[in-house]
Amino acid sequence: MPFLQCGKFQLSLARPLVMGVVNVTPDSFSDGGLYSDPGHASAHARRLIAEGADILDIGGESTRPGALPVTLDEERRRVLPVIEALAGCGVPVSVDTQKPELMREAVAAGASMVNDVNALAAAGALEAVADSAAAVCLMHKQGDPRTMQANPRYTDVVREVKAFLAQRVRAAEAAGIARERIVVDPGFGFGKSLDHNLELLRRLGEFTGLAGALLVALSRKSLIGTLTGRDTGERLAGSIAAALAAVGRGAQIVRVHDVAATRDALRVWSALAG
C-alpha cells in the first residue's frame, strides 16, 4: 500500500488526504489577518484537526499574486511559535516556506514536512530537507508572486510543468530524499492563466507517479472566483467541486481551507468510488 513518510508519521495513501491551511499572515488572499496571533492560529489548527485534517500547513509568508517577500526574522516570528504549540498534536505539521534556514528551524521545532513553492531551488534548501526526516512538497511556479500573473505563457503547460517537477524530483532524490518523502504540486494559480489551470486539471492524471504523492491546492483560488463569479469567502461549493475533480484525476492530497466540508465530500466520493 502506498504511503507518505513525514518524519515519524507514515500516512497511508489508500484514501485522499486533507491538508488544512493555517496562514499566520496579515495579507494572504483568503484568510490574511484572521490567525496572525499565534494563539489564534494554533487554536484554529486544532479545530482543523477535529474536523478531520490529516496534515496541517503553517505559512508565514503570503504567496498570493502581488505579494511582497518578508524577512527571515519576521517569518520566523510568525510560524515558529505556532509549530511549537502544535507539538504532539497527533498529525504532521508542514511549514510553508522558501527559506532554508527556516526549514531547518521549523523541523527542529517539530515540523515533519516542508511545503516549498520554490521546489527547493534556493541555495541550501535541498540539504536542509535531506538532513532531516521531513517530507517535502515541490511546487511549480512561473515567475514570482509579485509578477507571476502578469502574462504567463507556455507552449504546452502540462508538458512544461511536468518536466520541471520531474527534474526537481530527480534533484531531491540525488540529494538523498527518498521518493516516499516527496510530494509534487502543479502550482495552480502560480503563473498560470485560467486556461492553463483548467488544462492542468483536465490532464492531472499525467502527473501521477512522478513522486510519492500528488498534491493539489485549488481551495478558494481566483480561478474558482472567475468560473463562479463568487468572492473569496463564497467559494466553498466551487472549491469542493475542484477538490473532487482533482481526486478523481489522481490527486492524493488536497490542500484546503474548509476541512470539514471537504472531508464530508470526500467520504461520499470515496464510498461511491469504492
matplotlib code that plots the C-alpha trace (Angstrom):
import matplotlib.pyplot as plt

x = [0.0, 1.5, 2.3, 3.8, 6.6, 6.5, 9.2, 7.8, 4.4, 3.6, 0.4, -1.5, -2.5, -5.3, -7.7, -7.3, -5.6, -6.7, -4.1, -5.6, -4.3, -3.2, -1.9, -0.1, 0.0, -1.7, -2.1, -2.9, -5.6, -8.3, -7.7, -5.0, -5.1, -7.5, -4.8, -1.8, -1.8, 0.0, -2.6, -5.5, -3.5, -2.8, -6.4, -7.6, -5.2, -6.6, -10.1, -9.0, -7.7, -11.0, -12.7, -10.5, -7.3, -4.6, -1.8, -1.6, 0.2, 1.6, 2.6, 4.1, 4.7, 1.9, 2.5, -0.7, -0.3, 1.3, 2.6, 5.9, 8.5, 9.0, 12.3, 13.5, 13.2, 9.6, 8.6, 10.4, 8.5, 5.2, 5.5, 7.8, 5.5, 2.7, 4.7, 6.0, 2.4, 1.3, 4.0, 2.2, -1.0, -1.2, -0.9, 2.1, 2.8, 4.1, 5.9, 5.1, 8.4, 11.0, 13.8, 16.3, 17.2, 13.5, 13.1, 15.8, 14.4, 10.9, 11.9, 13.8, 10.6, 8.5, 7.5, 7.7, 7.1, 8.3, 6.0, 8.1, 6.6, 10.2, 10.7, 13.9, 15.7, 17.2, 20.8, 20.9, 17.2, 17.8, 20.3, 18.0, 15.4, 17.8, 19.5, 16.1, 13.4, 10.8, 8.7, 8.7, 6.2, 7.8, 5.6, 5.9, 5.6, 6.4, 7.9, 7.5, 4.4, 4.9, 4.7, 3.6, 0.1, 1.1, 1.4, 2.0, 2.9, 3.5, 3.7, 2.3, 1.6, 1.2, 4.4, 6.4, 5.1, 5.6, 9.2, 10.0, 8.6, 10.3, 13.7, 13.1, 12.2, 15.4, 17.4, 15.7, 16.4, 20.0, 20.3, 19.2, 15.5, 13.6, 10.7, 8.2, 9.0, 8.4, 5.2, 4.6, 2.2, 1.5, 1.0, -2.5, -2.6, 1.2, 2.0, -1.0, -4.0, -7.5, -7.0, -3.6, -5.2, -8.1, -5.8, -3.7, -6.8, -8.2, -4.8, -3.9, -3.6, -0.4, 1.3, 0.6, 3.7, 6.1, 6.8, 5.5, 2.3, 0.4, -1.0, -3.5, -4.2, -7.3, -9.2, -10.8, -8.4, -9.1, -9.9, -12.9, -13.9, -13.6, -15.7, -18.4, -18.4, -18.0, -15.9, -13.2, -15.4, -18.2, -16.2, -16.9, -19.0, -16.6, -13.6, -15.3, -16.1, -12.5, -11.2, -13.4, -12.3, -8.7, -9.1, -11.0, -8.0, -5.4, -4.6, -3.8, -3.7, -5.9, -4.8, -7.9, -9.2, -12.6, -11.6, -14.9, -16.9, -14.1, -13.8, -17.6, -17.5, -14.5, -16.2, -19.2, -16.9, -14.8, -17.9, -19.1, -15.6, -15.1]
y = [0.0, 3.4, 5.8, 9.2, 9.4, 12.6, 12.3, 9.8, 9.8, 7.2, 8.3, 5.8, 7.0, 4.4, 7.3, 11.0, 13.1, 16.6, 19.2, 22.1, 25.6, 27.8, 31.2, 33.2, 36.2, 39.7, 39.5, 36.0, 36.1, 34.3, 34.4, 37.0, 38.6, 36.1, 34.0, 36.3, 35.8, 32.5, 31.6, 32.1, 30.2, 27.2, 27.1, 27.2, 24.4, 22.2, 22.9, 21.7, 18.5, 18.0, 18.5, 15.7, 17.3, 14.7, 17.3, 21.0, 23.5, 26.6, 29.6, 32.9, 34.5, 35.2, 33.9, 35.4, 37.3, 40.7, 39.7, 41.1, 38.9, 39.1, 38.8, 35.7, 37.2, 38.2, 34.8, 33.1, 35.2, 34.3, 30.5, 29.0, 29.7, 28.0, 24.9, 24.7, 25.0, 22.1, 19.7, 16.4, 17.4, 14.0, 14.9, 16.0, 19.8, 21.2, 24.6, 26.5, 28.4, 29.0, 29.8, 27.0, 28.5, 28.4, 24.9, 23.7, 25.7, 24.5, 20.9, 21.3, 22.9, 19.9, 20.2, 17.0, 18.4, 21.3, 22.8, 24.9, 27.0, 27.3, 23.5, 23.5, 25.7, 28.1, 27.5, 25.1, 24.1, 20.6, 20.0, 21.4, 18.7, 15.9, 16.4, 15.7, 13.0, 15.5, 15.1, 17.8, 19.2, 20.5, 23.1, 24.6, 28.3, 30.6, 33.9, 35.2, 36.3, 40.0, 39.4, 35.8, 36.6, 39.5, 37.4, 33.7, 31.8, 28.2, 26.2, 23.1, 23.9, 20.2, 19.1, 22.0, 21.8, 18.0, 18.3, 20.9, 18.7, 15.6, 17.5, 18.7, 15.2, 13.9, 16.6, 15.8, 12.0, 12.8, 14.8, 11.8, 12.4, 9.2, 9.1, 8.2, 11.6, 13.6, 15.2, 17.3, 20.1, 21.6, 25.0, 26.1, 29.9, 30.4, 31.9, 30.3, 31.8, 30.3, 28.2, 26.9, 26.0, 24.2, 22.3, 21.2, 19.9, 18.1, 16.3, 15.9, 12.2, 12.8, 13.9, 10.6, 8.6, 11.5, 11.3, 9.6, 11.6, 14.3, 17.3, 19.8, 23.3, 24.9, 26.0, 29.4, 30.4, 33.0, 30.5, 29.4, 33.0, 33.6, 30.5, 31.2, 34.9, 34.5, 36.5, 34.7, 33.9, 32.5, 29.8, 26.7, 24.9, 25.6, 24.6, 21.3, 20.6, 21.3, 19.0, 16.2, 16.7, 16.6, 13.5, 11.8, 12.5, 11.1, 13.7, 12.0, 15.2, 18.3, 21.5, 23.3, 26.0, 24.2, 20.9, 19.6, 20.2, 18.8, 15.7, 15.1, 15.4, 13.0, 10.5, 10.4, 10.3, 7.5, 5.4, 5.7, 5.1, 2.0]
z = [0.0, -1.0, 1.8, 2.5, 5.1, 7.1, 9.8, 12.4, 10.6, 7.9, 6.1, 4.1, 0.6, 0.4, 0.6, -0.3, 2.5, 3.5, 4.3, 6.4, 5.7, 8.6, 7.3, 10.0, 7.8, 7.6, 3.8, 2.5, -0.2, 1.7, 5.5, 5.9, 9.3, 10.9, 12.5, 12.8, 16.6, 17.4, 20.0, 17.5, 14.8, 17.0, 18.2, 14.6, 13.7, 16.4, 15.1, 11.7, 13.2, 14.9, 11.5, 10.0, 8.7, 8.1, 7.8, 8.9, 6.7, 8.6, 6.4, 7.4, 4.0, 1.6, -1.9, -3.4, -6.7, -6.0, -2.6, -1.4, 0.4, 4.2, 6.1, 7.7, 11.1, 10.5, 9.0, 11.9, 14.4, 12.8, 12.4, 15.0, 18.0, 16.2, 15.2, 18.8, 20.2, 17.9, 19.1, 19.9, 18.1, 16.5, 12.8, 10.7, 10.7, 7.5, 7.2, 4.1, 3.4, 0.7, 3.2, 4.0, 7.4, 8.5, 7.1, 9.5, 12.4, 11.8, 11.7, 14.9, 16.4, 15.4, 11.7, 9.8, 6.3, 4.2, 1.6, -0.8, -3.7, -4.9, -5.1, -3.0, -5.6, -3.1, -2.1, 0.8, 0.5, -0.7, 2.0, 4.7, 3.9, 3.1, 6.5, 8.2, 8.1, 6.8, 3.7, 1.1, -1.4, -4.6, -6.4, -9.9, -10.4, -13.3, -12.1, -8.5, -6.6, -7.5, -11.2, -11.9, -13.1, -15.4, -18.6, -18.0, -21.2, -22.1, -25.3, -23.6, -19.9, -18.8, -20.6, -19.2, -15.6, -15.6, -16.9, -14.3, -11.4, -12.7, -12.7, -9.2, -8.0, -9.5, -7.7, -4.4, -4.8, -5.8, -2.6, -0.5, -0.1, -0.5, -3.0, -0.3, 1.3, -1.9, -3.0, -6.2, -6.7, -10.2, -8.7, -9.7, -9.9, -9.7, -13.1, -14.9, -16.7, -16.3, -19.4, -18.1, -14.8, -16.5, -18.8, -15.8, -14.0, -17.1, -17.6, -13.9, -14.4, -16.3, -13.1, -11.2, -10.5, -10.6, -6.9, -3.7, -3.8, -5.9, -4.1, -5.5, -4.0, -5.5, -2.4, -2.8, -5.6, -8.2, -10.9, -8.9, -8.5, -12.2, -13.0, -10.4, -10.0, -6.2, -3.8, -1.9, 1.2, -1.1, -2.9, -0.8, -3.3, -6.2, -4.0, -3.1, -6.8, -7.7, -5.0, -6.1, -9.7, -8.7, -6.6, -9.4, -11.7, -9.3, -6.6, -3.3, -1.1, -1.3, 0.4, 1.7, 4.0, 4.6, 6.1, 7.5, 4.3, 2.1, 4.3, 4.1, 0.3, 0.0, 2.2, -0.2, -3.2, -1.7, -0.9, -4.5, -5.9, -3.8]

ax = plt.figure().add_subplot(projection="3d")
ax.plot(x, y, z, "-o")
ax.set_aspect("equal")
plt.show()
